[in-house]
Amino acid sequence: MTGFSLSPEAAEPRLQVARHSLELLRTVPALAPRYEGRPEPRTLDDLAALAPLVKDDLNVALAHLEPKAEQGATWLFQSGGSTGAPKVGYAPTGFYMSGVHAHWQPLDRADVFVNAWGAGRMWGAHFLVAALADLSECQVIALGSVTREEYADWLAFFVDRKVTAIGGTPSVLRMWFAEARAAGLSLPALRKVLWLGEAWQPQLADDMAVVAPRARRWGMFGSTETWVVGTNTPDCPADTFHPLPEQLVHVGEDDLLDFTTLDPRMLNPVLRYRTGDAGRLVACPCGRPGRAMQVLGRRDSVVQVRGLGLHVDQVIARVEREQGVSRAQILITEDRGRATGVDVLLLTDQGAAVDTERLRKDLLSATFTLSTAFQHDPESVRVRRVDALISNERTGKTAGFVVREES
């Protein structure tokens, strides 16, 4: 399916919020020219005719508007920072989670929930999910980030406290479940795994099946610009989310998704905002009526290497099919903007024998960008095993690729 997640009958009576967002964006000098001659959106066709926003556009708008909540505090959060400069998003106390909780209730009063998203440092997920837990009236262990040496003690504490739910980015959750599996520990009371911030990882499901075989995943999709757009349940595919009624999803050119808020409380003027994700509108196998959003992956995972586009996701998918490789990441080293080397970093299963030199040669022969860009210095493309991938210390997220400037 293409088009919008809501029918004209459901969406158009609520487009006054989109008109207000347009009114605000027209006051931003750098953005006003793109909306000249465009009518106020009263139909979905009018909305689709407006130019989409991207992260840099919205950052310019927010710097000019400096929105404030009508009641309570206005929270400032960062997004990005894994592969680009962080950007600022705004939210009122509560982070719109009352609307999420009305339609999605993975936690209840009987749960003991570990909030394992990183706290502080201007990243929103820890506090957002804390608001959900508050509405759910469950017990909460506000954990945040821990060092590798602390995992065993904390896991023992989880068993002792009969933890029933845990939440975090898939990168962080993978560490918890992998450590438990390696140590031969189980979490017999765990039933629910909440996630937000990255795509679900199949390897995580493998570890969950051993450590907590009765646990099932509950996912959210969103950003600190849009906040939570949609949710899924254990009956939905991991890449498919049901948009909230106040979030209007549109599939545009090249399958790029854009989002328009229908929530009059939203502080960010989200009007055809593109996160960089591609997707389509589908009927979810869970049987819930209405259009669901299937996320196909990011379109901004193509990075320029010596003037050629390297499809990061394709390379990582190829490497992670290799027996014994659990996760992979691409590290691009640059000198004044020119790539001097590409390292493919591998996390491997304990005791796995991975022939990194064979894999390097396979990648060079099968990947046009690598073979062409490094035809005179193929030794600058390396494949190596590491103990840990490079993560954003603030968010705990692990990007598919990282760019570093040579010192």
N, C-alpha and C positions, 0 to 999 in steps of 0.2 A: 504494500500500500504506500501511496505517496500523499502529499498534502498535509493537512492539519490533524492533530490528535482529537480535536473536538469538531462536531458538526457546526455549520453556521448557526443553527437554532440554539445550540448550547453556548457558543462562544460570543456571538455578536452582541447580545444584550450586555455583555460584561466588558466590551472594548473601551469603555470610558477610562479604564485604568491605562490602556495603551495610549489613548489620546493624551492623558496627563503626562505619561512618560515622554511622548513626543514634544509636548509643550516645554518640558524641562530641558530636553536635549537641544531644542531650538534656542535656548538661552546661552548655550555653550559656544563661544565664538568659533572655535576650531571645527565644530560639527554642524553648525547651522546651515552652511551652504549645501550639504548633501540632502537636506530636506526641503529646499526651495521648490515651490511649485507642486509639492506633494500634498494631497488632501489629507485631512484627519482620517484615521482608519475607522470606518464605520462598518465595513464588511471584511471578511477574510481576504478577499482579493485586494482590497486597499492595503491591508497589512502586508501581504506578500510583495506588494510593489515598493515597499520601503527598503532602503539600503540596510543590510545587516550590520550589526556592531561586532567588533572583535575586542579582545582584552585590552589592547592599548587604547582603543576608542573609549571604552567604559572608564578606564583609569583617568583619562583626560576629563571626562564628564564629572566624575566623582571629585576630582581635585577642584573643579570649579564650583560644584553644587554644595559640597560638604553637608550632606543630609543629616538630619537629627530626628530621633524618635519623638513621637508626640508625648509618650509617657515612658518613664524609666530611663535607663542608661542607653547610650548608643555605643555599641561595640565595634571596634575596628579590627579587621583581620587581614592577614596576608593570604594570597593564593599564589601558586607558582613557586619558583625558587629551586625546582629540581633541574630544569633545563633552561630557565630564563630568569629574568629579574622578577622578584615578587611584586605583586600588585595588591592594592588595598580594596577591601570590600567592607560594607557597613551592614549592621543588623541591630535590631532592638533587643532588649533583654527578652529571652525566651526563644529567639532565633526561629520564629514561625513554626515551632514544633507542635503547637496545639493543633494546627491544621494537619500535620503529618500524623499525629497520634489519633486523630479522629478517623483516619482511614487505614492505619497500619499499627498494629499493636503486638509486636513480637515479645514484649516483656509484660509481666503482670506482677501483682503484689507478692506472690510466692517466690519470685526469683531472687537469687543472689548474683549480681551482675558485676563483672570486672570491666571497667572502662580503661582499655589499654591504648587508646589514642594519646599521643603526646599532648601534655597540658602546657599552657602558657606559650610564650614566644609568638604570639599573634597568629596562631593557627586555630581554626574554629571547631574542628570535629569533636574534640574532647568535650567542649562546653555545650555544643549542639546536642550531643548524645546524653550529656548530663541532664539537659532539659527534658529529653524524652524519658529518661529514667525517673525524673521527678514526677512527670505526669503519670507514669506507670506505678508509682508508689512502691517500688521494689527496694531491696537493700543494694547498696552500691559500694564497691571497692574502687576508689579513684586512683588507679595505679600510675598511669603515665608511663614514661620510658624507664627501662631498667638496664643494667649492665649484664653481660653474658654470665658473669660469675653469680648473679643473683637468681637466675632462672630456677635452679633446683629448690631453693628455699621457698620461693614464691609458689611454685607448683605444689609443694607439700602443703603450703598454707591454703591453696585453693581446694585441695582434697579435704583438708580438715574443716574448712568452712562450707563444704558441700556446694561449691560454686555451680550454678546452673546455666550461666550465660557469660559470654565474653565477647568483646567487640574491639575492632581495630582495623587498620588498613590490612589488606592481604599480606603485604610484606612483613608487617609486625606479627600478624597471626601466624604466618609461616614459621617464624622463629620460635614462637611458643610451642607449636605442635611438633616441630622438628626436634626441639630440645627434649620435649617429653618423650617422643618416640625413641630417640637415641638413648635416653636414660632408662627406657623400659617402664615409664610411668604411665598411668591411665587416670582419666578424669571421669569417674563413673557417674557423677551427678550431672555432668554437662549435657545440656539439651539444645542450646541455641548459640549460634555464632553470628554476630552482627558485623557487617562490613560496609565501608565507604571509603572512597578516595582513590581506588585503583580497580582495574579489572580483576575478577575472581581468578585464582590460580588453580588449575587442576591438581598440581602437586599438593596443595593445601588440603584438598578433599581426600587425597590418598593418606596423608598423615592423620587427618581427623578420623578416618575409618578405623585406624588402629588405636589411637589414643582415646577417642570418645565416639564410639560407634553409634551412639544414639543421638548425637548432635546433628543439627540441620542448620543450613545457612539462611540468613535473612539480610537482604541487601538494600542499600540506598544509592541513588545516583544524583549527583549535583555538584555544585562548586560554590565558592564563597562569593560569586557574583549572582548566581541564580538561587542559591541555597538548595534545599532538597527538591528535586524535580519529580522523582518517581521512586517507587519501592517495589521490591518483589518478595515472594514467599518461597518456602521450600518446594512448592508445587510449580514454580516458574523456572524456566531456564536461567542460568546465571547471568546471561547477557540481555535479559528481557525485563523491562520495568514498566509498571503501570503509572502513568503520569497522575499527579495530584490534580484535583479539579481547578485549582488556581494557577496551574502551569499549562500554558499552551505550547505544544511542541509542533514544529514545522520541519518537513523534510524538503530541503532546497536542492540546488544544483550540486552535482557530484555526491549526492546522498548526504550532504552536510546538514547536521541538525542545528536548528536555532530555536531559541526559547523566548517567550514573551510572558511577562507576569500578568495575571489577572487579579492579583491580590492588592487591594488599595493600601495595605500597610507596608508594602515592600519599599525599602529605602533606596535600593539600587534601581535606576531607571532601565530595567531589563526589557528591551524592545528589539526583537529579532537578534538576540545575542548568541553568537557562535562560540562554543567552547573548543572547537577543533575536532569534535567527535562526529563520526559518520554513523548513520543508522537508517532504519526504516520502520514503518508502522505495520504491525502484524496483529493477528489474533493469537493471544497467548494460549499455549496448550493447557494452562491451568483451568481454562473454561470461564474465567471472569469476563463479563461482557465489556465491550468497548475496545478501542485501539490501544495496544501496548506498544512500547518503544523498544525495539531491538537495537542495541548498540554494537556496531560493527567494528569499532576501533577508532583510533585517532588518525586524522588526516595530516596532522602536523608532526608525524613521526618520520618524515623525510628530511634528512639533514644534508646540507651541501658539504661535499668533501672534494676539494680541489676543483670546484666548478661543476661537479656531477652530483646528482641526487642519490643518496644512499637510503634505501628503504629499511629502516631499522627493524621494524616489526617482522619483515620477511626474513632478515638475517637471524634474528633471535629465534623465530619459529623453527628455522632450519637447524640451528645449533641445539635447541632444546629437544629435538627429535633424536639426538644422539644418545645412545644407551649410556647410562651412568651420569648424564648431565641433568641436574635438577632445575637450575636457573642460569640465565646468561644475561650479560649486559655489555654494551659497547661504550668504550672510553675513547674519545677523540681528543688528541693532543694538538694544540694549535700554537703557532708562533706568529703573532701580529695578524691573526685572522686566517692564516694558511695552515691546513692540516699537515702536520709533520708525521703523524702516526695514528694507527687505529689498533686498539687492543680489544679483543673479545675476551671478556672475563667470564670464567666458568665457576659456578658452584656445583660440586659433584657429590654424588652419594658416597657414603663412607665405604672405603675399600674399592671403589670403582676404578677400573683401568681405562682411562680415556687417552687416546693417542692424539695429543694436541697438534703435533706437526702434520699428521695426515689431515686433520680437520682444517688446519690453516690452508693447506694446499687445495683442499676441496672448496673452501670458501673463495679463494682467489680464482679458481677456474670457473666457478659457477656464478660469481657475482660480478656483473659487468663493471659497476662503479669501482670496486676494489681492484680488479685486474687492470682496468684502464688508468685509473688515477695513480696507481703505484707500479706501473709497468717498469719503471726505471729503478725503483727501490722497493721491491716486494718484501724485503726484510722488515719494512716499517709496518707491515700488517702482522700482528702477533695474536696467538691464542694462548691463554695461560689460565691455570687454575688459581683460585684465590680462596681465602677463608671466609670472606664476606664481600658482598657487593657494595658499591658506593651508595649510601643513603643520605637523604636530607635529614640532618640531625634535628631540625626543628619539627618536621612533620612525621618522620619515620617512613616516608614514601621512598621507593626505589624506582627511579626512572629507567626506561629502556636504554637511554643513552645519556652520557654525561660529556660535556665539553670542558676541557681544562686548558688554560693558557700556560705555556712553558715559562718557568721562572728564570 
